[in-house]
Structure formats: C-alpha cells, structure tokens
C-alpha cells in the first residue's frame, strides 16, 4: 500500500488525511512520510529566516512575488526532505521505530531492557552507601527502615520487586494471563502432548503477555495470541498489524495480515491444529523438554527471529509460568 507519493506536493489536499490513516494503522511508510514532513517544516523555517535576512527592496519585490516565493520554498523543502535532505527525517524514523535485536536484552516478559548495570558489594554491617561531597553527614541508608534522612538532590530509593520466600513474585499482568488462559492451554495440551506451560509461554512471547495482540480495524481484539498469519487459504476475519520480521538476520518493520478468531479458545485450538497438521512440526509434538521445544519450533521455521528459541526458553522459566500448574 502506497501511503504517499515519491515527491509530495504542497497542493495535494488528500495527503494529510492519507497520512493520518496510515499512522492509525501503524504503517511504517506513514511513519517515514511523517518524519519527512517534519523535516520539510524545519527546512522551510530555515529558508524563511534566510529570506528575512536578505534585502527585499528590489524592482520586482511585491506582496505577490513574496507569496509565490513562499510557495516555491515550501515545495523545495518538500522535495529536499523526500530526497534525503539533512538526514533529520531518517534519524527521527530510526528513533521512532527502533528495534533492539541483541540477544539477552529482554526480560522474562519479552520486553526490551537496558544492559544490566555493574553491581557493587556493600558491607552488610554498614547497610549504607556513602555519598561524595556530604562532609560529615551520615551516609544514605539502604535497608527497609521507614526512617530515611532526605538529602537534597538525591531521589528517593525505589522499592525492590515483591518477593515470597526469596522468590520474585510475577506481576499482575502475567499472573492474570496465565490464570485466565490455563483451561485453553490444557485443552490444547491434550491435542498436542505439549505441556500447557510451554504453550502459554509461546502465547506470552508472541503477544507480549496479551499486550501486543493484533486488533481489527474497528479496534476489536483478534484473540490471536500466537502470531499466526492469514495466508491465501484463510477464509476468516483478518487483522492488519505492524510486526517485526528478520530478513537476512536484520529486523524490518512490516504490515502483515493476521488471523482473527472469535475467542482465545479458538486461537489455542487453531494453533494446536497447525502444529499437528504440518509435518515440519513433528519434532515439536509431545516435547516435554523446554530447550528442545524452543529449538524445535525455531528449526521448523515458526518465527524468523534468530534468537526465538532463547527468548522462548526465558519466558518458559519466568516466575509466572514456573508457579503455574
């Protein structure tokens, strides 16, 4: 789908509405066009400042010539931006559609994290962190004492994640995800011989624990938790959504068509039929080993992500799934 023309015109009255429609659908081409429009506005402001600094008392200077000069500058800014311009649009596009493809950079829920910061061992007898520049003041306490001296310029300490007996407790989103979909996972497990925890882990990875489920054009949920695309043989409803595909090992943002179901039970049943009916998934069926299940899915080509098996194993070992069952 072409969102905008190669060289946009300032007289195209439909371009703005087309651009808005593309952005509502998360179309990568619309994002590119929006960043180019931003750069064009910036270039137009630069040229307007340059014109203002130039003497305007020539023989042919008039309100009419200045009007057409502004139109020319606007079109010139559009053309420059569409052809690369200053590189501002490309930088903004990368920032807004950045995809972190480095392995080991996601948490158990499948969301990107920053690299782990270096830790420092503290003397357990001190239970305090000395801060520079405080002179003879007492160090900042690190224990759970409710009495903590407030030091100007030092932010309040962030409480640690909740624990139970030394084990990290899963967040509410992942707990609700597992609890609500456990019956559907059990039913699919009986069809495939795959442990329900493994099926829930794959659903969590593909949908971001239900947060990134594709939606229909009217905003209704598609109930597609496994990222199953709508091929030529699919006769049901379809939800279009932006997804990340890896081409030659590099991530690319694409708009894909996904199958839409009437319920999560239907989604799990269709996923089970897919695994059971395709010969390439023969090694996946009946697998009770987490690493073997993850590797078999990746080797069968379920996803283009080269680190799919590693990510799936981490989700299988997440607190929400290790406490299930």
Secondary structure, DSSP 8 states (H G I E B T S, - for coil): ---S-SS--TT-TTHHHHHHHHHHTT-HHHHHHHHHHHHHHHHHHHHHHHHHTS---STT-SHHHHHHHHHHHHHHHHHHHHTTTTSHHHHHHHHHT-----TT-B-TTS-B-----------TTT-EE--TT-TTS--EE-SS-S-----TT---------EETTEE---HHHHHHHHHHHHHHHHHHHHH---HHHHHHHHHHHHTTTTT--B-TTS-B----S--B--TT--S-EEEEEEEEEETTEEEEEEEEEE--SSHHHHHHHHHHHHHH-GGGTTTTT---HHHHHHHHHHTTS-S-TTHHHHHHHHHTSHHHHT--
